[in-house]
């Protein structure tokens, strides 16, 4: 099994344990992300884990779901609205139970897949490893929405290296997705991992570089934090512009939160 598949399972289990501590009232409170409630967050994760299983097991059904969902988005239906339409009959306990069960099923199915297999999605097809990494990133990032709501500290692990890697891989795409030219090569990035290890990307460069906490970097590329609210050291115009718009998730260009808007 690919390491990222087990990491996805572990991340989901950790989030599930935290969600179990929420009261019924907490499930209806708005998080800092688009005012989604924890119910909305888990419904979103469950909805797309289910769609991911379709991509794995039934490409015809997946293609139909993709067509229908794309049409609804173009008509102005939000992802939260669609998840509520499909799952709104579930109370928090039932929703959490269904989500963690399907997420584990998805992680196991991805782990049993041929690593060379490519899976259809809402953009280009993705290999199993990148597909799983994207699901891991979504689980970690949206989990942070709930931690932020509850003002609870979060213990991070070196599993987040998957997010740092996808953050680096989407450097050029971040600019192209906004209709901008890619300004050059990615900056040198040196990150301190939760374990104390050092992760380096690119060749050392004092003119274009990003240094600091891997957790902060992952928050920025998933747009959970504005770079101004982190302790990252950012040097050079390319690095500065990238960190101001970094986006490692698919979809239309989205701006990060304003400074001070999301600080945990």
C-alpha positions, -999 to 999 in steps of 0.1 A, spaced: 0 0 0 12 35 -8 23 54 23 -1 82 15 -31 58 16 -23 48 52 -16 85 61 -50 95 47 -67 68 69 -47 80 100 -55 116 93 -92 108 90 -92 87 122 -76 116 141 -101 141 128 -130 117 136 -118 115 172 -118 153 175 -152 156 159 -165 132 185 -158 159 212 -181 184 196 -215 192 211 -247 193 190 -246 231 192 -209 231 180 -220 212 148 -242 242 139 -217 270 145 -200 287 115 -163 280 110 -140 306 95 -142 289 61 -171 305 42 -191 302 74 -195 265 68 -205 246 99 -187 215 110 -217 196 96 -210 213 62 -173 205 64 -179 168 71 -207 166 45 -183 181 19 -156 156 27 -181 127 26 -197 139 -6 -164 140 -24 -151 108 -8 -182 91 -23 -175 107 -57 -139 95 -54 -152 59 -49 -172 63 -81 -140 73 -99 -124 42 -85 -152 17 -91 -176 30 -118 -162 55 -143 -196 58 -161 -214 68 -130 -185 91 -121 -187 108 -155 -225 114 -151 -220 128 -116 -192 151 -128 -215 163 -156 -244 170 -133 -223 187 -106 -205 209 -131 -238 220 -146 -251 229 -111 -220 248 -102 -223 268 -135 -260 275 -125 -248 290 -92 -254 260 -69 -227 260 -42 -209 229 -31 -224 233 4 -259 235 -10 -254 204 -30 -240 185 -1 -270 196 20 -294 185 -7 -279 150 -7 -270 145 30 -293 170 48 -314 143 63 -284 131 85 -278 143 120 -242 149 130 -237 115 145 -250 97 114 -231 119 91 -198 114 110 -204 77 110 -210 75 73 -181 98 65 -154 79 84 -167 46 70 -165 58 34 -132 75 39 -116 44 53 -131 24 24 -117 49 -1 -82 49 15 -82 11 14 -94 9 -22 -68 34 -33 -41 14 -14 -52 -18 -32 -51 -1 -67 -24 -4 -92 -1 26 -85 2 32 -122 -35 35 -126 -49 69 -136 -83 81 -122 -107 106 -138 -115 137 -118 -129 173 -124 -97 183 -142 -70 162 -157 -68 125 -147 -45 118 -118 -24 89 -108 -34 70 -77 -7 86 -55 -16 122 -65 -53 114 -62 -48 101 -27 -26 131 -18 -54 154 -29 -79 136 -7 -54 138 22 -49 175 16 -87 181 17 -91 161 49 -63 179 67 -72 214 54 -110 212 61 -102 196 95 -84 228 103 -116 247 98 -131 229 128 -100 232 149 -101 270 142 -138 272 152 -131 254 185 -98 274 191 -82 240 199 -45 234 193 -37 207 168 -9 182 170 7 179 135 28 150 122 51 145 93 22 133 73 18 169 62 48 164 39 23 152 13 8 188 14 42 204 12 49 183 -19 16 191 -36 21 228 -27 54 227 -46 40 208 -75 12 234 -80 36 264 -80 33 270 -118 -4 261 -119 -12 288 -92 -1 315 -116 -16 299 -148 -49 295 -130 -50 332 -126 -41 340 -161 -6 351 -151 27 339 -167 48 317 -145 74 341 -133 103 317 -132 115 287 -114 101 278 -80 119 294 -50 141 274 -27 120 262 1 134 250 35 109 237 60 111 226 96 90 194 99 69 187 130 94 159 139 123 183 137 135 170 103 143 195 76 126 193 42 143 211 13 129 217 -22 151 231 -49 186 243 -48 197 267 -20 191 303 -31 193 334 -8 176 356 -34 144 336 -39 136 315 -9 110 305 18 121 293 52 102 283 83 76 259 97 63 232 74 29 237 92 28 274 83 37 265 46 10 240 44 -15 264 59 -6 290 32 -8 267 2 -41 254 14 -53 289 21 -60 283 57 -38 312 67 -26 345 51 12 343 49 13 376 70 -2 356 99 26 330 98 63 331 108 75 322 73 105 341 61 98 350 24 125 366 3 123 377 -34 96 389 -57 87 355 -70 85 339 -36 65 369 -23 40 368 -51 36 330 -49 29 331 -11 3 358 -16 -18 336 -40 -6 300 -34 -34 275 -41 -27 238 -41 -63 227 -46 -83 225 -79 -109 249 -91 -111 285 -100 -86 310 -85 -94 318 -49 -79 345 -27 -65 336 7 -80 350 39 -72 386 46 -45 392 72 -59 385 107 -90 368 94 -78 333 103 -53 330 131 -65 299 149 
